[in-house]
Amino acid sequence: MTVDAHHHVWDLSVRDQDWITGPELRPLRRNFTVADLEPEARAAGVDRTVLVQTVTVTEETPEFLALAAESELIGGVVGWTDLTRPDVADELARLAELPGGAYLRGIRHQVQGEPDPDWLLRPDVRRGLAAVAGAGLVHDLVVLPHQLPACVKAAGGLPELTFVLDHLGKPPIASGTREPWATHVRELAALPNTVCKLSGMVTETGPGTWTADALRPYADTVLDAFGPGRLMFGSDWPVCTLAASYGQVIDVAHELTAALGADEREDLFSGTATRVYGL
């Protein structure tokens, strides 16, 4: 089995995706549905996926849960709720009781958009993260490199919660720079309650400019830091289509991990996601 641990869908007739701005993102300003994804995923040998939140609105997560309940492809949902609300534990319980609520596997907040680099360390946020752990869910981290030190402190302070680093922590692949990103990633990986997604790399390089050789130092860093048992493949579809097709993304992931043994590849392409998200 192959699991795609990170993709999105959206319908602009339901709500705007206000982050899709400017000419570079214009190709994303259309609807992307599970029906669009499924033939590409099946052709690439993908059996199950994890659907991840895109916008910070309360209505999206219930919609995604209902969608998962109707889909043979989606195995889990990483949704959103306001981690700072005093009743976050009650809200997580409410989501779990909704149609498709059994598919809720994690919570993600757009930390990359928070101006405070220590947002994760705020007392109200920490209380919310503790509630996520109490609900048996994981927390996906979508952050920029300068926010990684706060991730290390947050994960160190909440050993009962599994933190999943999306997109390698968005290293500056286009510039070829690796530090201080690599040091911070290794600090995060030193904590046993952390996992990383091998995802989002092609768009950090740019359309028409990425190559396997350009991505390899970053993939090798997380492979060495986390090991295949704490790495999982994610396509980041449809955002990846800005730079590469679905098939190209999974092909380059296989190329970058070709030196692994069969059991290690199984972990990276299915086992880790299945275990972490309880698929």
Secondary structure, DSSP 8 states (H G I E B T S, - for coil): --EEEEE--B-TTT---TT--SGGGGGGSS-B-HHHHHHHHHHTT--EEEEE--S--TTHHHHHHHHHHH-SSEEEEEE---TTSTTHHHHHHHHHHSTTGGGEEEEEE-GGG-S-TTGGGSHHHHHHHHHHHHTT-EEEE---GGGHHHHHHHHHH-TTS-EEEGGGG---GGGT--TTHHHHHHHHHTSTTEEEEE-SHHHHH-TTT--HHHHHHHHHHHHHHH-GGGEEE---BTGGGGT--HHHHHHHHHHHTTTS-HHHHHIIIIIHHHHHHT-
